[in-house]
Amino acid sequence: MSHPIPHAPRKNPRQEPVKPSVNGHKVPDAKTEITQDGKSKPRGPVRRGISFVLGSIGPTLVLAGFAAVFWYGHHNDWRIPKFAALTGEVEPVVDDWCEEHAVPESICVECDPTLMPKGPDYGWCSDHGVHNCVLDHPDVAQLKQPPSRGELAADLQRAARALAIAPRKENNSGCKIYQTRIQFASIEAVMQAGVDVELVERHPIVESISGNGEIVYDPTRQAKLASRVPGSVWRVFKNVGDKVSKGEVLVVVDAVEVGELKTSLLRSLAEEKLQQQNVSRLTKARSAIAGARVLDAEAALAKARADVLSAEQSLRNLGLPVDVKRLRGMDEQQVLDELRFIGIPSSIRSQLDAQSDTANLLPLASPMDGIVIERTVTPGEVVNPSRMLFQIGNTRQMWLQLSVPLENMDQLAIGQRIRFAPDGSRQVVEGVLDWIDTSADQDTRMLEVRAVLANDGGRLRNETFGMGEIVLREEADAIVIPTGASHWEGCCQVVFVRDKDYFSGPDSYKLFHVRSVRLGAQNGDITEIISGVLPGEVIATAGSDVLKAQLLKNNLGAGCDCVAE
C-alpha cells in the first residue's frame, strides 16, 4: 500500500530573507525598517540613499586622512614640522644648497666664478710635463711671497737633472682637471671630512737603483798555491788566518826531482869549468896543434854551458833563486853547500843539519802580502802539482757583485758610487762601479755589475749577502711631499693645494686647488716633486682621498677631453 508523498512548501519569491538575530531579535537589512508594532516594512529609495551616504562618511574621512599624511610626507621629506612652523611663527626656509659641489649655492665659486675669479691659465708646460708650471710661472703658486730668483734657478736645474737621469710617469697635456677647485662650506666641514694638511718642504733626496749583492774576494788579489813537483810535505809554517808577506815560506816539500836538478846543475858547472880550461889550454897552443881539436873543445864548452843553463832554468821554474854567476866563482864544496838549502830562509836554515838533512827541499813561498784563507796540508802528506796546499788572499780590497734589473741598464755608468749594507750589519760600505756585464742572466734577466770596496779594517767578509744601491743622483734641497699625498686621477698625477687666503677672514672661501705634478724619487715616507708645487705651499695629505672622491664626483659623466700624445 502506497502513501502519497506530501509536497514541500514552496518559497515565496517576495518573502523577505531571514536575517540573523541578536539575542533573539531579528535585525532588519537596509531595505526594511521596523514599525512601532514590531512589524517590518520596505524603505523608500530616498531613505535608503540617505542611509548609504551616512554610512560612508567614516571610511571616506579615514582614507582622506591617510592621503593627506602621504602627501605631506612626500613634500617634506617625511620630517615632522616644529610647532612654530605649524602656527606660522617662523619664516619658510629657502633651499640654498649646491648638490654638485656640496656647499651652499650662494657661496659656490664653481657655479658662480665671479665670487672668486680664477687666476691666469698658462696651460701645458712641455719642459716639465705639468699644467700651470710654477717653476716657469711662480705667480700660480699659493704663496704670500713669491720665491727668489736664485731659488727658482736652482729648482730649474734640479728638475732638469731629474728628468735627464730617468724616465718619469707622464701627465696628459690635454687634461683639464687642473682647472677644478674643491670647496668646503667651512673649516668645520674640512675637519669633519678628516682632511689634514702639511707644508711642502725641502729635504735631501737620493735617487738610486737597488739590487741584491754579494761581497767576494778580489780574484786579482788571491792565489792558490801547490807544489810544482811531486813530493812529501816536510814542514808547514803557516795556518789559516795568519798574515803573510810576499816571499815568506809557507811550507817545505821534500821532492826527489829537486835533488836531481841540483845535482845536474852541480855536474854541469863542473863540466863547464873543465871545458873552459881545455879551451884555454888549446888556444894557447893553437900553433902547435890541429885546428880541429880547438873547434871540438869549443863545441864541448858550448854544450856544457847549455847544460848549466838548462839546470839553472829548471831550478828557477821551481821557484829557487839560483845565481849561476855567483856559483861559478866558488869551488865544488861551496857550490854543494849553497845548492843544498837554496831558497830556505836563514831562520829555517839555522834549524837544519847540513850533514844529515836532505838536499831535496823545495820551499813554497807566498807571492803576495795577505792572509792565509785556506790550508789543506799537514806534514808527511804526499802532494803533487794538481793539489792545492794554500790559498792566500789580500783582503784589503774586496769585490761587490750586484744584480740590477735589466731595464735600468741605460742609467748605469762607470764611476757611479755604490752603497752596500751587508746582512746583519749596520755598517754601510761604499765603492765605485768599475764593470758592467755585457750580457744578462738567462734565468733571472738581471744584469751584473761590480764595484771595488776598500777593506782596510778587515771587517768585510767573503760571500756576504746584502742590499746595495747605485747612486744616480743626490739632491740636498729637493722639493718633497709626504708619500701618498698625490693621486693619479686617470690621466694626471695631482695634489690638492690649499688656497693662500684660506685663513684671511671668517668669510674667506675654503678652497683647494687641483694641481698637476711630476713625481721624482721616493725615499721612504717622502716623495720628490720635480715640478708642480713650491716649498711653503700647503697641500692636503691625510684624508686627501675625500678631495679626490669629490673631484671624481664633479667630473662624473662629463667625459675626458684628454688628447693622448
C-alpha positions as CSV (number, residue, x, y, z in Angstrom):
1,M,0.0,0.0,0.0
2,S,1.5,3.2,-1.1
3,H,1.2,6.6,0.6
4,P,1.4,9.9,-1.2
5,I,4.5,12.0,-0.5
6,P,3.5,15.4,0.7
7,H,4.9,18.3,-1.3
8,A,7.4,20.6,0.3
9,P,6.2,24.1,0.9
10,R,7.1,26.5,-1.9
11,K,9.2,29.5,-1.2
12,N,7.6,32.8,-1.9
13,P,9.9,34.8,-4.1
14,R,8.7,38.0,-2.5
15,Q,9.3,36.8,1.0
16,E,12.0,38.8,2.9
17,P,15.1,36.9,3.6
18,V,15.6,35.8,7.2
19,K,18.2,37.8,8.9
20,P,20.3,36.6,11.8
21,S,19.1,37.6,15.2
22,V,20.9,39.2,18.0
23,N,19.7,38.0,21.4
24,G,16.7,36.5,19.7
25,H,15.7,39.7,17.9
26,K,15.7,40.0,14.1
27,V,17.9,42.6,12.5
28,P,16.4,44.3,9.5
29,D,18.5,45.0,6.4
30,A,19.0,48.3,4.6
31,K,15.8,47.9,2.6
32,T,13.4,47.4,5.6
33,E,12.5,49.2,8.8
34,I,10.7,48.2,12.0
35,T,7.4,49.8,12.7
36,Q,6.0,50.6,16.2
37,D,4.0,47.4,16.3
38,G,7.2,45.4,15.6
39,K,6.5,44.7,12.0
40,S,8.9,45.4,9.2
41,K,8.1,47.2,6.0
42,P,10.2,48.2,3.0
43,R,12.2,51.5,3.0
44,G,11.9,54.0,0.3
45,P,14.6,55.0,-2.2
46,V,15.3,58.3,-0.6
47,R,15.7,56.9,2.9
48,R,18.0,54.2,1.5
49,G,20.2,56.8,-0.2
50,I,20.4,58.9,2.9
51,S,21.3,55.8,4.9
52,F,24.1,54.8,2.4
53,V,25.6,58.3,2.5
54,L,25.6,58.5,6.3
55,G,27.3,55.0,6.5
56,S,30.1,56.0,4.0
57,I,31.2,59.2,5.8
58,G,33.5,57.4,8.3
59,P,35.6,55.3,5.9
60,T,35.8,58.2,3.5
61,L,37.3,60.5,6.2
62,V,39.8,57.9,7.2
63,L,41.0,57.5,3.6
64,A,41.2,61.2,3.2
65,G,43.3,61.5,6.3
66,F,45.8,58.8,5.1
67,A,46.0,60.6,1.7
68,A,46.8,63.9,3.5
69,V,49.6,62.3,5.6
70,F,51.2,60.7,2.5
71,W,51.0,64.0,0.6
72,Y,52.6,66.0,3.4
73,G,55.4,63.4,4.0
74,H,56.3,63.3,0.3
75,H,56.6,67.1,0.0
76,N,58.5,67.5,3.3
77,D,60.9,64.5,3.1
78,W,58.9,62.8,5.9
79,R,60.1,65.3,8.5
80,I,57.8,66.3,11.4
81,P,57.5,70.1,11.4
82,K,58.1,72.1,14.5
83,F,55.1,73.5,16.3
84,A,56.2,77.1,15.5
85,A,56.2,76.2,11.8
86,L,52.6,74.9,12.1
87,T,51.5,78.0,13.8
88,G,53.2,80.2,11.2
89,E,55.5,81.9,13.6
90,V,58.8,81.2,11.6
91,E,59.8,82.2,8.1
92,P,59.9,79.5,5.5
93,V,63.5,78.0,4.8
94,V,64.9,78.8,1.3
95,D,66.7,75.9,-0.4
96,D,70.4,77.2,-0.7
97,W,72.4,74.1,-1.3
98,C,74.6,73.1,-4.3
99,E,74.3,69.3,-4.6
100,E,77.0,69.1,-7.2
101,H,79.7,70.8,-5.1
102,A,78.4,70.1,-1.6
103,V,78.4,73.8,-0.5
104,P,75.7,76.5,-0.1
105,E,74.9,77.6,-3.6
106,S,75.2,81.3,-2.6
107,I,79.0,80.8,-2.0
108,C,79.8,78.2,-4.6
109,V,82.7,79.6,-6.6
110,E,82.5,76.8,-9.2
111,C,78.8,77.6,-10.0
112,D,79.5,81.4,-9.8
113,P,83.1,82.1,-10.7
114,T,82.6,85.8,-10.2
115,L,82.6,85.2,-6.4
116,M,86.3,84.3,-6.7
117,P,87.8,84.6,-10.2
118,K,90.4,82.0,-11.2
119,G,94.0,83.1,-11.8
120,P,95.8,83.1,-15.1
121,D,95.9,79.8,-17.0
122,Y,99.3,79.2,-18.6
123,G,98.3,75.8,-19.9
124,W,100.7,73.0,-20.6
125,C,104.5,73.1,-19.8
126,S,106.2,70.8,-22.3
127,D,109.6,71.2,-20.5
128,H,108.4,69.9,-17.1
129,G,105.3,67.9,-18.1
130,V,102.7,69.8,-15.9
131,H,99.9,72.3,-16.3
132,N,100.4,75.9,-14.9
133,C,104.1,75.2,-14.2
134,V,105.1,77.0,-11.0
135,L,108.8,76.9,-12.0
136,D,108.1,79.0,-15.1
137,H,105.2,80.9,-13.6
138,P,105.6,81.3,-9.8
139,D,102.6,83.6,-9.6
140,V,100.4,80.5,-9.9
141,A,101.7,79.2,-6.5
142,Q,99.6,79.7,-3.5
143,L,102.2,81.7,-1.6
144,K,102.0,85.1,0.1
145,Q,105.6,85.8,-1.0
146,P,107.0,84.5,-4.3
147,P,110.3,82.6,-4.3
148,S,113.6,84.3,-5.1
149,R,115.2,84.1,-8.5
150,G,118.1,82.2,-7.0
151,E,115.7,79.5,-5.6
152,L,113.9,79.2,-8.9
153,A,117.1,78.9,-10.9
154,A,118.3,76.1,-8.5
155,D,115.0,74.3,-8.8
156,L,115.0,74.5,-12.6
157,Q,118.5,73.0,-12.7
158,R,117.4,70.2,-10.3
159,A,114.3,69.5,-12.4
160,A,116.5,69.2,-15.5
161,R,118.8,66.7,-13.8
162,A,115.9,64.7,-12.5
163,L,114.2,64.5,-15.9
164,A,117.5,63.6,-17.6
165,I,118.5,60.8,-15.3
166,A,115.5,58.5,-15.7
167,P,112.1,58.3,-17.4
168,R,109.2,59.7,-15.4
169,K,105.5,58.9,-15.4
170,E,103.9,61.4,-17.7
171,N,100.7,63.6,-17.4
172,N,98.4,64.1,-20.3
173,S,98.7,67.5,-21.9
174,G,95.0,67.6,-22.9
175,C,93.7,67.1,-19.3
176,K,91.6,70.0,-17.9
177,I,91.3,68.7,-14.4
178,Y,93.8,71.3,-13.2
179,Q,91.2,74.0,-13.7
180,T,89.0,72.5,-11.0
181,R,88.7,73.8,-7.4
182,I,87.4,71.8,-4.5
183,Q,85.4,73.9,-2.0
184,F,84.2,73.3,1.6
185,A,81.4,75.1,3.3
186,S,83.5,75.9,6.4
187,I,86.6,74.9,8.4
188,E,84.4,72.6,10.5
189,A,83.4,70.8,7.3
190,V,87.0,70.3,6.4
191,M,87.7,68.9,9.9
192,Q,84.7,66.6,9.8
193,A,85.8,65.2,6.5
194,G,89.1,64.2,8.1
195,V,91.3,66.3,5.8
196,D,94.7,67.2,7.2
197,V,97.4,69.4,5.6
198,E,101.2,69.7,5.5
199,L,103.7,72.2,4.1
200,V,105.6,71.4,1.0
201,E,109.2,71.3,2.2
202,R,112.8,70.9,1.1
203,H,114.7,67.7,2.1
204,P,117.8,65.8,0.9
205,I,116.8,63.0,-1.5
206,V,118.8,60.2,-3.2
207,E,117.8,58.5,-6.4
208,S,119.3,55.1,-6.9
209,I,118.9,51.7,-8.4
210,S,118.7,48.9,-5.9
211,G,119.7,45.3,-6.2
212,N,120.8,42.2,-4.2
213,G,124.6,41.8,-4.0
214,E,127.4,39.7,-2.6
215,I,130.9,40.6,-1.3
216,V,133.6,38.2,-2.6
217,Y,137.4,38.1,-2.6
218,D,139.1,40.1,-5.3
219,P,140.2,37.3,-7.6
220,T,143.1,39.5,-8.8
221,R,144.4,39.6,-5.2
222,Q,144.3,36.0,-4.2
223,A,146.4,32.9,-5.1
224,K,146.1,29.2,-4.8
225,L,149.4,27.5,-4.2
226,A,150.5,24.0,-5.0
227,S,153.8,22.1,-5.1
228,R,155.3,22.3,-8.6
229,V,156.8,18.8,-8.4
230,P,155.6,15.6,-6.6
231,G,156.9,15.0,-3.1
232,S,156.1,14.8,0.6
233,V,155.4,17.6,3.0
234,W,158.5,18.2,5.2
235,R,157.3,21.1,7.3
236,V,154.3,23.6,7.5
237,F,154.9,27.0,8.9
238,K,151.6,28.9,8.5
239,N,148.0,28.3,9.4
240,V,144.6,29.7,8.4
241,G,144.2,33.4,9.4
242,D,148.0,34.0,9.6
243,K,149.2,37.2,8.0
244,V,152.0,36.6,5.4
245,S,154.3,38.8,3.5
246,K,155.5,38.4,-0.1
247,G,158.2,35.8,-0.3
248,E,157.5,34.3,3.2
249,V,157.8,30.5,3.2
250,L,154.5,28.6,3.9
251,V,155.6,25.0,3.5
252,V,158.7,23.0,2.6
253,V,158.3,19.9,0.3
254,D,160.8,17.1,0.1
255,A,161.0,16.3,-3.7
256,V,163.4,13.9,-5.3
257,E,163.3,15.9,-8.6
258,V,164.7,18.9,-6.8
259,G,167.7,17.0,-5.6
260,E,168.3,15.6,-9.1
261,L,168.1,19.1,-10.6
262,K,170.6,20.4,-8.1
263,T,173.0,17.5,-8.9
264,S,172.6,18.2,-12.6
265,L,173.5,21.9,-12.1
266,L,176.5,20.9,-10.0
267,R,177.7,18.5,-12.6
268,S,177.1,21.0,-15.4
269,L,179.1,23.6,-13.6
270,A,182.0,21.2,-13.1
271,E,181.8,20.2,-16.8
272,E,181.7,23.8,-17.9
273,K,184.7,24.6,-15.8
274,L,186.7,21.7,-17.2
275,Q,185.8,22.6,-20.8
276,Q,186.7,26.2,-20.2
277,Q,190.1,25.2,-19.0
278,N,190.6,22.8,-22.0
279,V,189.7,25.5,-24.5
280,S,192.1,28.0,-22.8
281,R,194.9,25.4,-22.9
282,L,194.4,24.6,-26.6
283,T,194.0,28.2,-27.6
284,K,197.5,29.0,-26.2
285,A,198.9,26.0,-28.2
286,R,196.9,26.7,-31.3
287,S,200.1,27.0,-33.5
288,A,201.3,23.5,-32.4
289,I,198.1,21.6,-32.7
290,A,195.4,20.9,-35.3
291,G,192.6,23.4,-35.6
292,A,190.0,20.7,-35.4
293,R,190.9,20.0,-31.7
294,V,190.3,23.6,-30.8
295,L,187.0,23.5,-32.5
296,D,186.0,20.3,-30.7
297,A,186.9,21.8,-27.4
298,E,184.9,25.0,-28.1
299,A,181.9,22.8,-29.0
300,A,182.2,20.8,-25.8
301,L,182.4,24.1,-23.8
302,A,179.2,25.4,-25.5
303,K,177.4,22.2,-24.7
304,A,178.5,22.4,-21.0
305,R,177.2,26.0,-20.8
306,A,173.9,24.8,-22.3
307,D,173.6,22.2,-19.7
308,V,174.3,24.7,-17.0
309,L,171.6,27.0,-18.4
310,S,169.1,24.1,-18.6
311,A,169.7,23.1,-15.0
312,E,169.6,26.7,-13.8
313,Q,166.3,27.3,-15.6
314,S,164.7,24.1,-14.2
315,L,165.5,25.2,-10.7
316,R,164.3,28.7,-11.3
317,N,161.0,27.3,-12.6
318,L,160.6,25.6,-9.2
319,G,161.0,29.0,-7.5
320,L,164.6,28.5,-6.4
321,P,166.7,31.6,-6.7
322,V,169.8,30.3,-8.5
323,D,172.6,32.7,-9.1
324,V,174.9,30.9,-11.6
325,K,177.4,33.8,-11.9
326,R,178.0,33.7,-8.2
327,L,178.2,29.8,-8.2
328,R,180.9,30.0,-11.0
329,G,183.2,31.8,-8.6
330,M,183.0,29.0,-5.9
331,D,184.7,25.7,-5.6
332,E,182.8,22.5,-5.7
333,Q,182.2,22.1,-2.0
334,Q,181.0,25.7,-1.7
335,V,178.6,25.1,-4.6
336,L,177.3,22.0,-3.0
337,D,176.7,23.8,0.3
338,E,175.0,26.7,-1.5
339,L,172.6,24.4,-3.5
340,R,171.7,22.1,-0.6
341,F,169.4,24.6,1.1
342,I,168.9,27.2,-1.7
343,G,165.6,29.1,-1.2
344,I,165.4,28.2,2.5
345,P,165.3,31.4,4.7
346,S,168.1,31.8,7.2
347,S,165.6,31.5,10.1
348,I,164.7,28.0,8.9
349,R,168.2,27.1,7.7
350,S,169.6,27.6,11.2
351,Q,167.4,24.7,12.4
352,L,168.8,22.3,9.8
353,D,171.7,19.9,9.9
354,A,173.8,20.3,6.8
355,Q,175.3,16.8,7.2
356,S,172.1,14.8,7.6
357,D,169.2,16.7,6.3
358,T,168.2,16.1,2.7
359,A,169.1,18.4,-0.2
360,N,165.7,17.8,-1.9
361,L,163.9,20.6,0.0
362,L,161.6,22.8,-2.1
363,P,160.2,25.9,-0.2
364,L,156.8,27.2,-1.2
365,A,156.6,31.0,-0.6
366,S,153.7,33.4,-0.7
367,P,153.5,35.5,-3.9
368,M,151.8,38.5,-2.2
369,D,151.0,40.2,1.1
370,G,147.8,38.9,2.6
371,I,146.4,36.3,4.9
372,V,146.1,32.5,4.7
373,I,142.5,31.9,3.6
374,E,142.7,28.1,3.3
375,R,145.2,25.4,4.2
376,T,144.7,21.8,3.1
377,V,148.0,20.2,4.1
378,T,149.8,18.6,7.1
379,P,153.4,17.4,7.4
380,G,154.1,14.0,5.9
381,E,151.4,14.1,3.3
382,V,152.3,13.2,-0.3
383,V,151.5,16.1,-2.7
384,N,151.6,16.8,-6.4
385,P,151.0,19.8,-8.7
386,S,147.3,19.1,-9.0
387,R,146.6,19.5,-5.3
388,M,146.1,23.0,-3.7
389,L,148.0,23.4,-0.5
390,F,147.3,27.0,0.5
391,Q,145.1,29.9,-0.6
392,I,146.4,33.4,0.1
393,G,144.3,36.5,-0.3
394,N,144.8,40.2,0.1
395,T,141.5,41.2,1.8
396,R,142.3,45.0,2.0
397,Q,140.2,45.2,-1.2
398,M,137.1,43.2,-1.9
399,W,134.6,43.0,-4.8
400,L,130.9,43.7,-4.7
401,Q,128.9,41.8,-7.3
402,L,125.4,43.4,-7.6
403,S,122.4,42.3,-9.7
404,V,120.2,45.0,-11.0
405,P,117.1,44.9,-13.3
406,L,117.9,44.9,-17.0
407,E,115.5,47.8,-17.7
408,N,117.9,50.1,-15.7
409,M,120.9,49.4,-17.8
410,D,120.7,52.7,-19.7
411,Q,121.1,54.6,-16.4
412,L,124.3,52.8,-15.4
413,A,127.8,54.4,-16.0
414,I,131.3,53.5,-14.9
415,G,132.4,55.6,-12.0
416,Q,129.0,55.8,-10.2
417,R,129.0,55.4,-6.4
418,I,127.6,52.2,-4.9
419,R,126.4,51.8,-1.3
420,F,126.1,48.4,0.2
421,A,124.5,47.3,3.5
422,P,125.6,43.7,4.4
423,D,123.0,41.5,6.1
424,G,123.2,41.5,9.8
425,S,125.4,44.6,10.0
426,R,124.7,48.3,10.5
427,Q,127.8,49.2,8.5
428,V,127.3,50.7,5.1
429,V,130.2,50.5,2.7
430,E,130.8,52.5,-0.4
431,G,132.6,51.7,-3.6
432,V,132.8,52.8,-7.2
433,L,131.2,51.0,-10.2
434,D,134.0,49.7,-12.4
435,W,132.5,47.0,-14.6
436,I,129.1,46.3,-16.2
437,D,128.4,42.9,-17.6
438,T,127.9,42.7,-21.4
439,S,125.1,40.1,-21.1
440,A,122.1,39.5,-18.9
441,D,121.5,36.4,-16.9
442,Q,119.4,33.9,-18.9
443,D,117.3,32.8,-16.0
444,T,116.7,35.9,-13.9
445,R,117.1,38.5,-16.7
446,M,119.2,40.6,-14.3
447,L,122.4,42.5,-15.1
448,E,125.5,42.0,-13.1
449,V,127.7,44.9,-12.1
450,R,130.8,45.1,-10.0
451,A,132.4,47.6,-7.6
452,V,135.7,47.7,-5.7
453,L,135.3,48.1,-1.9
454,A,138.1,49.2,0.4
455,N,138.5,46.9,3.4
456,D,141.4,48.4,5.3
457,G,139.7,47.5,8.6
458,G,139.2,43.9,7.5
459,R,135.5,43.9,8.5
460,L,134.1,42.7,5.2
461,R,133.7,39.0,4.8
462,N,133.7,36.8,1.7
463,E,130.3,35.6,0.5
464,T,128.4,38.2,2.5
465,F,125.0,38.9,1.1
466,G,123.1,42.2,1.4
467,M,121.3,45.0,-0.4
468,G,123.1,47.6,-2.5
469,E,122.2,50.7,-4.4
470,I,123.8,52.5,-7.3
471,V,123.5,56.2,-6.7
472,L,122.2,58.0,-9.8
473,R,121.6,61.4,-8.3
474,E,121.7,63.2,-4.9
475,E,119.9,66.4,-4.2
476,A,120.5,68.3,-0.9
477,D,117.4,70.6,-1.2
478,A,114.8,68.7,-3.2
479,I,111.2,69.7,-3.1
480,V,109.3,66.9,-1.3
481,I,105.8,66.0,-0.1
482,P,104.6,63.1,2.1
483,T,104.3,59.9,0.2
484,G,100.7,59.2,-0.6
485,A,99.6,62.9,-0.8
486,S,99.5,62.8,-4.6
487,H,96.8,60.9,-6.6
488,W,96.5,59.5,-10.1
489,E,93.1,60.6,-11.3
490,G,93.1,58.8,-14.6
491,C,95.4,60.8,-16.8
492,C,97.3,63.1,-14.5
493,Q,99.1,63.0,-11.1
494,V,97.5,65.7,-8.9
495,V,97.8,67.2,-5.5
496,F,95.3,69.4,-3.7
497,V,96.8,72.8,-2.8
498,R,95.1,74.9,-0.1
499,D,94.2,78.5,-1.2
500,K,96.6,81.1,0.2
501,D,93.6,83.2,1.5
502,Y,92.1,80.2,3.4
503,F,92.5,82.0,6.7
504,S,92.2,85.6,5.6
505,G,88.9,86.0,7.3
506,P,85.8,84.3,8.6
507,D,84.1,84.7,5.2
508,S,87.1,83.6,3.1
509,Y,86.4,80.7,0.8
510,K,87.7,77.3,1.9
511,L,89.3,76.2,-1.3
512,F,91.7,73.5,-2.5
513,H,93.2,74.0,-6.0
514,V,93.8,70.9,-8.1
515,R,97.5,71.0,-9.3
516,S,99.1,68.5,-11.7
517,V,102.6,67.4,-10.5
518,R,105.6,65.4,-11.8
519,L,107.0,62.9,-9.3
520,G,110.6,62.1,-8.9
521,A,112.5,59.7,-6.5
522,Q,110.8,58.2,-3.4
523,N,112.7,57.8,-0.2
524,G,110.5,56.1,2.4
525,D,107.8,58.4,3.6
526,I,108.7,61.4,1.3
527,T,108.5,61.8,-2.4
528,E,110.3,64.3,-4.6
529,I,108.3,66.7,-6.7
530,I,110.1,67.6,-9.9
531,S,107.6,70.3,-10.8
532,G,104.1,71.3,-9.8
533,V,104.4,72.8,-6.3
534,L,106.8,75.1,-4.4
535,P,108.1,75.0,-0.9
536,G,105.8,76.8,1.5
537,E,102.6,75.8,-0.2
538,V,100.1,73.8,1.8
539,I,98.7,70.5,0.4
540,A,96.1,68.0,1.6
541,T,97.7,64.8,3.0
542,A,95.7,62.6,5.3
543,G,92.1,62.5,4.1
544,S,93.0,63.8,0.7
545,D,91.1,60.8,-0.7
546,V,87.9,62.8,0.2
547,L,89.0,65.5,-2.1
548,K,89.8,63.0,-4.8
549,A,86.3,61.5,-4.4
550,Q,84.7,64.9,-4.7
551,L,86.9,65.6,-7.8
552,L,85.7,62.4,-9.5
553,K,82.1,63.1,-8.5
554,N,82.3,66.6,-10.0
555,N,83.6,65.2,-13.3
556,L,81.3,62.1,-13.3
557,G,79.7,61.7,-16.7
558,A,81.5,64.7,-18.1
559,G,83.9,62.5,-20.0
560,C,87.6,63.3,-20.5
561,D,88.8,65.6,-23.3
562,C,92.3,64.4,-22.9
563,V,94.3,64.0,-26.0
564,A,96.9,61.2,-25.8
565,E,100.3,62.3,-27.0
